[in-house]
């Protein structure tokens, strides 16, 4: 929002996170791999800049905080770095490989490995293990941090998740050849095995890593807007197990949505191109590999934000859906969903 003097009010949110379109734009910004180039010193400076600007916003209240185009660009960039790299509960940087902005480069290799034609049993086991190992690290690094896990609990969850994914992948791989369907259908089903196993194991994975949120609950809070000063205030209400269950279920659903385009679109397009003879030339194998990598990369980059934007990061629910001690409150109650 700008006035006739060319000043911009940064007290107005850049993205409307209450709408899907706003969340989509927000996640395209925060999942940009370019944010991975920021050094630790730059992240710390971004945190200081955001704190300074937001102190001004709070101090100015409803009058707004009007800045120049350059100052607004600096604030927006600092917010992008903080939102993409800093955990909202701890205020500390998420380890670089496990940030959502690292999703495309880290998953490109793994997805390419899982979608290789005619994989051996060892190959299936290795890539499922690698994928679930990465998922465990991402789930743990981005989980709601109001619940702590011991190293033993993390290890147990990791073993359960990786074991489940490997068993599912191997079982489905052996099942498909026994099906009484046409060779074309059988070939397509074989290419969909990675999606079925990854999607199923992903739900187990995130449930194992974040089971304490479902058992012990996550922090919930009310948000009130000061009509005079113009800023919001948080009122902590304690922990809710039902909110924790909602957070984990929404996160699991987002992961399944993420896997749909990545592990379904490339195999289907590759099957179509192969049947049309697109890779029948002398360099067909190289062309096939490059095409598949390109399709995977595009699917990762284009479809990740729409999947994780489906549910708001700051989730809300009705007090009636939570424990009895919260039902006296009016209006929505909020909690951090995690990623």
Rosetta blueprint (number, residue, H / E / L):
1 X L
2 X E
3 X L
4 X L
5 X L
6 X L
7 X L
8 X E
9 X E
10 X L
11 X L
12 X L
13 X L
14 X L
15 X L
16 X L
17 X L
18 X L
19 X L
20 X H
21 X H
22 X H
23 X H
24 X H
25 X H
26 X H
27 X H
28 X H
29 X H
30 X H
31 X L
32 X L
33 X H
34 X H
35 X H
36 X H
37 X H
38 X L
39 X L
40 X H
41 X H
42 X H
43 X H
44 X H
45 X H
46 X H
47 X H
48 X H
49 X H
50 X H
51 X H
52 X H
53 X H
54 X H
55 X H
56 X H
57 X H
58 X H
59 X H
60 X H
61 X H
62 X H
63 X H
64 X L
65 X L
66 X E
67 X E
68 X L
69 X H
70 X H
71 X H
72 X H
73 X H
74 X H
75 X H
76 X H
77 X H
78 X H
79 X H
80 X H
81 X H
82 X H
83 X H
84 X H
85 X H
86 X E
87 X L
88 X L
89 X L
90 X L
91 X L
92 X L
93 X E
94 X L
95 X L
96 X H
97 X H
98 X H
99 X L
100 X H
101 X H
102 X H
103 X H
104 X H
105 X H
106 X H
107 X H
108 X H
109 X H
110 X H
111 X H
112 X H
113 X H
114 X H
115 X L
116 X L
117 X L
118 X L
119 X L
120 X L
121 X H
122 X H
123 X H
124 X H
125 X H
126 X H
127 X H
128 X H
129 X H
130 X H
131 X H
132 X H
133 X H
134 X H
135 X H
136 X H
137 X H
138 X H
139 X H
140 X H
141 X H
142 X H
143 X L
144 X L
145 X L
146 X L
147 X L
148 X L
149 X L
150 X L
151 X H
152 X H
153 X H
154 X H
155 X H
156 X H
157 X H
158 X H
159 X H
160 X H
161 X H
162 X H
163 X H
164 X H
165 X H
166 X H
167 X H
168 X H
169 X H
170 X H
171 X H
172 X H
173 X H
174 X H
175 X H
176 X H
177 X L
178 X L
179 X L
180 X L
181 X L
182 X L
183 X H
184 X H
185 X H
186 X H
187 X H
188 X H
189 X H
190 X H
191 X H
192 X H
193 X H
194 X H
195 X H
196 X H
197 X H
198 X H
199 X H
200 X H
201 X H
202 X H
203 X H
204 X H
205 X H
206 X H
207 X H
208 X H
209 X H
210 X L
211 X H
212 X H
213 X H
214 X H
215 X H
216 X H
217 X L
218 X E
219 X E
220 X E
221 X E
222 X E
223 X E
224 X E
225 X E
226 X L
227 X L
228 X L
229 X L
230 X L
231 X L
232 X E
233 X E
234 X E
235 X E
236 X E
237 X E
238 X E
239 X E
240 X E
241 X H
242 X H
243 X H
244 X H
245 X H
246 X H
247 X H
248 X H
249 X H
250 X H
251 X H
252 X H
253 X H
254 X H
255 X H
256 X H
257 X H
258 X H
259 X H
260 X H
261 X H
262 X H
263 X H
264 X H
265 X H
266 X H
267 X H
268 X H
269 X H
270 X H
271 X H
272 X H
273 X H
274 X H
275 X H
276 X L
277 X L
278 X L
279 X L
280 X L
281 X L
282 X L
283 X L
284 X H
285 X H
286 X H
287 X H
288 X H
289 X H
290 X H
291 X H
292 X H
293 X H
294 X H
295 X H
296 X H
297 X H
298 X H
299 X H
300 X H
301 X H
302 X H
303 X H
304 X H
305 X H
306 X H
307 X H
308 X H
309 X L
310 X L
311 X L
312 X L
313 X L
314 X E
315 X E
316 X E
317 X E
318 X E
319 X H
320 X H
321 X H
322 X L
323 X L
324 X H
325 X H
326 X H
327 X L
328 X L
329 X L
330 X L
331 X L
332 X E
333 X E
334 X E
335 X E
336 X E
337 X L
338 X L
339 X L
